[in-house]
């Protein structure tokens, strides 16, 4: 979502595909404002607008502090429609279950 929301042309394609396939277009005002988009002119009435989007930072992962970040998010969650993004990281220091590693190995993504 963040990558798509970083350029107007990609956001337009994303929005058009959502409309074509009758899916909600996931939008966040804060994300749009961070990349310099005008929220009102880049949204449609059927868009699904998240009040807050939370995503851990790679720097926190490197320091072993992602769990602390997500615990804080859950404790301080604002009312409204929230999205919590958790990206699977494959890294030697990351504790990933053996079954996940096997799936990743099979798909050549590791």
PyMOL CGO cylinders between C-alpha atoms (Angstrom):
from pymol import cmd
from pymol.cgo import CYLINDER

trace = [
    CYLINDER, 0.00, 0.00, 0.00, 2.74, 2.47, 0.87, 0.3, 1, 1, 1, 1, 1, 1,
    CYLINDER, 2.74, 2.47, 0.87, 4.52, 1.95, -2.44, 0.3, 1, 1, 1, 1, 1, 1,
    CYLINDER, 4.52, 1.95, -2.44, 1.30, 2.39, -4.41, 0.3, 1, 1, 1, 1, 1, 1,
    CYLINDER, 1.30, 2.39, -4.41, 0.47, 5.52, -2.44, 0.3, 1, 1, 1, 1, 1, 1,
    CYLINDER, 0.47, 5.52, -2.44, 3.80, 7.15, -3.13, 0.3, 1, 1, 1, 1, 1, 1,
    CYLINDER, 3.80, 7.15, -3.13, 3.06, 8.21, -6.74, 0.3, 1, 1, 1, 1, 1, 1,
    CYLINDER, 3.06, 8.21, -6.74, -0.15, 9.64, -8.19, 0.3, 1, 1, 1, 1, 1, 1,
    CYLINDER, -0.15, 9.64, -8.19, -0.03, 7.44, -11.31, 0.3, 1, 1, 1, 1, 1, 1,
    CYLINDER, -0.03, 7.44, -11.31, 0.30, 4.26, -9.22, 0.3, 1, 1, 1, 1, 1, 1,
    CYLINDER, 0.30, 4.26, -9.22, -2.47, 5.36, -6.87, 0.3, 1, 1, 1, 1, 1, 1,
    CYLINDER, -2.47, 5.36, -6.87, -4.75, 5.97, -9.87, 0.3, 1, 1, 1, 1, 1, 1,
    CYLINDER, -4.75, 5.97, -9.87, -4.03, 2.49, -11.26, 0.3, 1, 1, 1, 1, 1, 1,
    CYLINDER, -4.03, 2.49, -11.26, -4.61, 0.95, -7.82, 0.3, 1, 1, 1, 1, 1, 1,
    CYLINDER, -4.61, 0.95, -7.82, -7.90, 2.80, -7.48, 0.3, 1, 1, 1, 1, 1, 1,
    CYLINDER, -7.90, 2.80, -7.48, -9.05, 1.84, -11.00, 0.3, 1, 1, 1, 1, 1, 1,
    CYLINDER, -9.05, 1.84, -11.00, -8.25, -1.84, -10.37, 0.3, 1, 1, 1, 1, 1, 1,
    CYLINDER, -8.25, -1.84, -10.37, -10.16, -1.75, -7.09, 0.3, 1, 1, 1, 1, 1, 1,
    CYLINDER, -10.16, -1.75, -7.09, -13.16, -0.33, -8.92, 0.3, 1, 1, 1, 1, 1, 1,
    CYLINDER, -13.16, -0.33, -8.92, -12.89, -2.80, -11.81, 0.3, 1, 1, 1, 1, 1, 1,
    CYLINDER, -12.89, -2.80, -11.81, -12.74, -5.82, -9.48, 0.3, 1, 1, 1, 1, 1, 1,
    CYLINDER, -12.74, -5.82, -9.48, -15.31, -4.41, -7.02, 0.3, 1, 1, 1, 1, 1, 1,
    CYLINDER, -15.31, -4.41, -7.02, -12.80, -4.26, -4.18, 0.3, 1, 1, 1, 1, 1, 1,
    CYLINDER, -12.80, -4.26, -4.18, -12.29, -1.50, -1.66, 0.3, 1, 1, 1, 1, 1, 1,
    CYLINDER, -12.29, -1.50, -1.66, -9.35, 0.80, -2.28, 0.3, 1, 1, 1, 1, 1, 1,
    CYLINDER, -9.35, 0.80, -2.28, -7.43, 0.93, 0.99, 0.3, 1, 1, 1, 1, 1, 1,
    CYLINDER, -7.43, 0.93, 0.99, -6.47, 4.52, 1.72, 0.3, 1, 1, 1, 1, 1, 1,
    CYLINDER, -6.47, 4.52, 1.72, -4.90, 6.34, 4.65, 0.3, 1, 1, 1, 1, 1, 1,
    CYLINDER, -4.90, 6.34, 4.65, -4.99, 10.13, 4.96, 0.3, 1, 1, 1, 1, 1, 1,
    CYLINDER, -4.99, 10.13, 4.96, -1.69, 10.31, 6.86, 0.3, 1, 1, 1, 1, 1, 1,
    CYLINDER, -1.69, 10.31, 6.86, 0.12, 8.28, 4.20, 0.3, 1, 1, 1, 1, 1, 1,
    CYLINDER, 0.12, 8.28, 4.20, -1.23, 10.48, 1.43, 0.3, 1, 1, 1, 1, 1, 1,
    CYLINDER, -1.23, 10.48, 1.43, -0.28, 13.67, 3.23, 0.3, 1, 1, 1, 1, 1, 1,
    CYLINDER, -0.28, 13.67, 3.23, 3.24, 12.35, 3.93, 0.3, 1, 1, 1, 1, 1, 1,
    CYLINDER, 3.24, 12.35, 3.93, 3.87, 11.96, 0.19, 0.3, 1, 1, 1, 1, 1, 1,
    CYLINDER, 3.87, 11.96, 0.19, 2.26, 15.31, -0.67, 0.3, 1, 1, 1, 1, 1, 1,
    CYLINDER, 2.26, 15.31, -0.67, -1.12, 14.19, -2.07, 0.3, 1, 1, 1, 1, 1, 1,
    CYLINDER, -1.12, 14.19, -2.07, -4.28, 16.18, -1.63, 0.3, 1, 1, 1, 1, 1, 1,
    CYLINDER, -4.28, 16.18, -1.63, -6.55, 13.73, 0.21, 0.3, 1, 1, 1, 1, 1, 1,
    CYLINDER, -6.55, 13.73, 0.21, -9.85, 15.10, -1.07, 0.3, 1, 1, 1, 1, 1, 1,
    CYLINDER, -9.85, 15.10, -1.07, -8.93, 15.07, -4.77, 0.3, 1, 1, 1, 1, 1, 1,
    CYLINDER, -8.93, 15.07, -4.77, -7.35, 11.60, -4.62, 0.3, 1, 1, 1, 1, 1, 1,
    CYLINDER, -7.35, 11.60, -4.62, -10.15, 9.65, -2.92, 0.3, 1, 1, 1, 1, 1, 1,
    CYLINDER, -10.15, 9.65, -2.92, -13.49, 8.33, -4.06, 0.3, 1, 1, 1, 1, 1, 1,
    CYLINDER, -13.49, 8.33, -4.06, -16.68, 7.80, -2.10, 0.3, 1, 1, 1, 1, 1, 1,
    CYLINDER, -16.68, 7.80, -2.10, -16.25, 3.99, -2.10, 0.3, 1, 1, 1, 1, 1, 1,
    CYLINDER, -16.25, 3.99, -2.10, -12.65, 4.00, -0.86, 0.3, 1, 1, 1, 1, 1, 1,
    CYLINDER, -12.65, 4.00, -0.86, -11.99, 2.25, 2.44, 0.3, 1, 1, 1, 1, 1, 1,
    CYLINDER, -11.99, 2.25, 2.44, -10.24, 4.91, 4.49, 0.3, 1, 1, 1, 1, 1, 1,
    CYLINDER, -10.24, 4.91, 4.49, -8.17, 3.78, 7.46, 0.3, 1, 1, 1, 1, 1, 1,
    CYLINDER, -8.17, 3.78, 7.46, -7.89, 6.18, 10.35, 0.3, 1, 1, 1, 1, 1, 1,
    CYLINDER, -7.89, 6.18, 10.35, -4.49, 4.85, 11.40, 0.3, 1, 1, 1, 1, 1, 1,
    CYLINDER, -4.49, 4.85, 11.40, -1.89, 2.56, 9.85, 0.3, 1, 1, 1, 1, 1, 1,
    CYLINDER, -1.89, 2.56, 9.85, 0.83, 1.06, 12.02, 0.3, 1, 1, 1, 1, 1, 1,
    CYLINDER, 0.83, 1.06, 12.02, 3.95, -0.62, 10.66, 0.3, 1, 1, 1, 1, 1, 1,
    CYLINDER, 3.95, -0.62, 10.66, 7.13, -1.58, 12.46, 0.3, 1, 1, 1, 1, 1, 1,
    CYLINDER, 7.13, -1.58, 12.46, 10.36, 0.02, 11.34, 0.3, 1, 1, 1, 1, 1, 1,
    CYLINDER, 10.36, 0.02, 11.34, 13.34, -1.98, 10.14, 0.3, 1, 1, 1, 1, 1, 1,
    CYLINDER, 13.34, -1.98, 10.14, 15.54, -0.16, 12.64, 0.3, 1, 1, 1, 1, 1, 1,
    CYLINDER, 15.54, -0.16, 12.64, 13.38, -1.56, 15.46, 0.3, 1, 1, 1, 1, 1, 1,
    CYLINDER, 13.38, -1.56, 15.46, 13.74, -5.03, 13.96, 0.3, 1, 1, 1, 1, 1, 1,
    CYLINDER, 13.74, -5.03, 13.96, 17.52, -4.69, 13.89, 0.3, 1, 1, 1, 1, 1, 1,
    CYLINDER, 17.52, -4.69, 13.89, 17.52, -3.69, 17.56, 0.3, 1, 1, 1, 1, 1, 1,
    CYLINDER, 17.52, -3.69, 17.56, 15.16, -6.56, 18.49, 0.3, 1, 1, 1, 1, 1, 1,
    CYLINDER, 15.16, -6.56, 18.49, 12.44, -4.09, 19.52, 0.3, 1, 1, 1, 1, 1, 1,
    CYLINDER, 12.44, -4.09, 19.52, 9.57, -4.93, 17.16, 0.3, 1, 1, 1, 1, 1, 1,
    CYLINDER, 9.57, -4.93, 17.16, 7.65, -6.75, 19.89, 0.3, 1, 1, 1, 1, 1, 1,
    CYLINDER, 7.65, -6.75, 19.89, 7.87, -3.66, 22.10, 0.3, 1, 1, 1, 1, 1, 1,
    CYLINDER, 7.87, -3.66, 22.10, 6.58, -1.50, 19.25, 0.3, 1, 1, 1, 1, 1, 1,
    CYLINDER, 6.58, -1.50, 19.25, 3.58, -3.73, 18.53, 0.3, 1, 1, 1, 1, 1, 1,
    CYLINDER, 3.58, -3.73, 18.53, 2.76, -4.13, 22.23, 0.3, 1, 1, 1, 1, 1, 1,
    CYLINDER, 2.76, -4.13, 22.23, 2.69, -0.33, 22.51, 0.3, 1, 1, 1, 1, 1, 1,
    CYLINDER, 2.69, -0.33, 22.51, 0.49, -0.05, 19.41, 0.3, 1, 1, 1, 1, 1, 1,
    CYLINDER, 0.49, -0.05, 19.41, -2.03, -2.49, 20.88, 0.3, 1, 1, 1, 1, 1, 1,
    CYLINDER, -2.03, -2.49, 20.88, -2.03, -0.75, 24.27, 0.3, 1, 1, 1, 1, 1, 1,
    CYLINDER, -2.03, -0.75, 24.27, -2.51, 2.72, 22.75, 0.3, 1, 1, 1, 1, 1, 1,
    CYLINDER, -2.51, 2.72, 22.75, -4.73, 1.83, 19.78, 0.3, 1, 1, 1, 1, 1, 1,
    CYLINDER, -4.73, 1.83, 19.78, -6.99, 4.70, 18.76, 0.3, 1, 1, 1, 1, 1, 1,
    CYLINDER, -6.99, 4.70, 18.76, -10.71, 4.16, 18.15, 0.3, 1, 1, 1, 1, 1, 1,
    CYLINDER, -10.71, 4.16, 18.15, -11.62, 3.86, 14.49, 0.3, 1, 1, 1, 1, 1, 1,
    CYLINDER, -11.62, 3.86, 14.49, -10.55, 1.69, 11.58, 0.3, 1, 1, 1, 1, 1, 1,
    CYLINDER, -10.55, 1.69, 11.58, -6.94, 0.65, 12.13, 0.3, 1, 1, 1, 1, 1, 1,
    CYLINDER, -6.94, 0.65, 12.13, -4.52, -1.38, 10.03, 0.3, 1, 1, 1, 1, 1, 1,
    CYLINDER, -4.52, -1.38, 10.03, -1.57, -3.10, 11.67, 0.3, 1, 1, 1, 1, 1, 1,
    CYLINDER, -1.57, -3.10, 11.67, 0.97, -4.27, 9.09, 0.3, 1, 1, 1, 1, 1, 1,
    CYLINDER, 0.97, -4.27, 9.09, 3.29, -7.05, 10.12, 0.3, 1, 1, 1, 1, 1, 1,
    CYLINDER, 3.29, -7.05, 10.12, 5.84, -8.02, 7.50, 0.3, 1, 1, 1, 1, 1, 1,
    CYLINDER, 5.84, -8.02, 7.50, 7.49, -11.42, 7.71, 0.3, 1, 1, 1, 1, 1, 1,
    CYLINDER, 7.49, -11.42, 7.71, 11.22, -10.89, 7.91, 0.3, 1, 1, 1, 1, 1, 1,
    CYLINDER, 11.22, -10.89, 7.91, 13.65, -13.62, 6.98, 0.3, 1, 1, 1, 1, 1, 1,
    CYLINDER, 13.65, -13.62, 6.98, 16.89, -12.90, 8.70, 0.3, 1, 1, 1, 1, 1, 1,
    CYLINDER, 16.89, -12.90, 8.70, 19.24, -15.04, 10.73, 0.3, 1, 1, 1, 1, 1, 1,
    CYLINDER, 19.24, -15.04, 10.73, 18.44, -13.09, 13.90, 0.3, 1, 1, 1, 1, 1, 1,
    CYLINDER, 18.44, -13.09, 13.90, 14.68, -13.33, 13.28, 0.3, 1, 1, 1, 1, 1, 1,
    CYLINDER, 14.68, -13.33, 13.28, 12.99, -16.23, 15.05, 0.3, 1, 1, 1, 1, 1, 1,
    CYLINDER, 12.99, -16.23, 15.05, 10.84, -17.80, 12.33, 0.3, 1, 1, 1, 1, 1, 1,
    CYLINDER, 10.84, -17.80, 12.33, 9.17, -21.19, 12.71, 0.3, 1, 1, 1, 1, 1, 1,
    CYLINDER, 9.17, -21.19, 12.71, 10.71, -24.08, 10.75, 0.3, 1, 1, 1, 1, 1, 1,
    CYLINDER, 10.71, -24.08, 10.75, 7.46, -24.53, 8.75, 0.3, 1, 1, 1, 1, 1, 1,
    CYLINDER, 7.46, -24.53, 8.75, 7.66, -20.91, 7.52, 0.3, 1, 1, 1, 1, 1, 1,
    CYLINDER, 7.66, -20.91, 7.52, 11.30, -21.43, 6.54, 0.3, 1, 1, 1, 1, 1, 1,
    CYLINDER, 11.30, -21.43, 6.54, 10.33, -24.55, 4.54, 0.3, 1, 1, 1, 1, 1, 1,
    CYLINDER, 10.33, -24.55, 4.54, 7.60, -22.63, 2.70, 0.3, 1, 1, 1, 1, 1, 1,
    CYLINDER, 7.60, -22.63, 2.70, 10.01, -19.82, 1.89, 0.3, 1, 1, 1, 1, 1, 1,
    CYLINDER, 10.01, -19.82, 1.89, 12.66, -22.28, 0.73, 0.3, 1, 1, 1, 1, 1, 1,
    CYLINDER, 12.66, -22.28, 0.73, 10.16, -24.02, -1.57, 0.3, 1, 1, 1, 1, 1, 1,
    CYLINDER, 10.16, -24.02, -1.57, 9.21, -20.72, -3.17, 0.3, 1, 1, 1, 1, 1, 1,
    CYLINDER, 9.21, -20.72, -3.17, 12.82, -19.59, -3.55, 0.3, 1, 1, 1, 1, 1, 1,
    CYLINDER, 12.82, -19.59, -3.55, 12.15, -16.42, -1.54, 0.3, 1, 1, 1, 1, 1, 1,
    CYLINDER, 12.15, -16.42, -1.54, 14.81, -16.86, 1.08, 0.3, 1, 1, 1, 1, 1, 1,
]
cmd.load_cgo(trace, "trace")
